[in-house]
């Protein structure tokens, strides 16, 4: 399961965790469970959902990276549109 895609998904999820100070708030259980199962792509979008619902800020570069790299954009275009709406509503972290 250590394919380049899986490693990239894990790194993206870890970056989201780092930006949220390792506290996923309302997404702690769902995203954490997905990560524990090795489903880092799912964990990443659940962490984005939690940031959206909790009104937590993320850096513009992270959100741009998520938009460019996350496999959901191809796998489920309908869900991807919802995730893009969340990203558009997440406050941008001051740099």
N, C-alpha and C positions, 0 to 999 in steps of 0.2 A: 504494500500500500504506500510505499515511499516513492511514488512516481513524482516527476517534476510538478505536475498539476497539484497533487495532494500537498506537497511541500509548500507551494505558493499559497494555497488556500490556508494552510496552517499559519504561515507567516502573516498573511493579511488579518486573520483572526487575532493573532497575538498583537499586532499593531493596534487594532481596535481596542483590545483589552488594555494595552499600555496607555492609550489616550484617555481611557475612562478610569484610569488609576486602578485597574484590575477589579473594578466594581461595576457589574453589569446592571445594577439596580433591579428593575422589574423583569429583566431578561436573564437574571442569574441562573435560575433553575433550568429553563428551556435551552438557553445557549450553552450552559455548562454541561448539560446532559448530552447534547449533540456533540460537543467537543470531546467529552469522555468516550463517546462511541466512535470517535475518529471522523465524524462528519463535519469537518471544519468549514465547508462551504455553507452548510445549513447554520452552523454556529455563528458564522460571520453575519449572515443576513438577519438572524434573530438578535444579535447584538446591535445592529443598526436599528432594528425595530424598537428595541428597548431605549436606545438613545433618543429616538424620535418621541416615544411616549413619555419619557422622563424629562424631555427638553434639555438633554445634555449636549454640550457642544463638542464638535470634532473639527480637526484641521481640514482646510480646503484640500490639501495635498492627499490626505487619507481618503476623503470622499471621492476625489478624482481617481485615485488608484482603485478604489472599490468599483467605480463605474467602468473602468477600463478592464479590470481583471476578473471580476466575479463571473463564474460560469452560469449563473441564473439568467443572465441577459440573453443567453442562447437557449438554455434548457426550458425555460418557462416564461415566454414573453409577457403573458398577462400578469403574473406575479411580479415580474421585473418592473412593469409600469407602476405598480403600487410601491415597490421599493424606491424607485426614482422619486416618487412623490414624497416619501419619508425623507430622502436625502435632501430634497429641495427645502424641506421645512426645518431641518436640523440647524441650530445656530452654528455659525462658523466661529471656531476658537480663535481668540485674539493671539497674534504672534508677536 
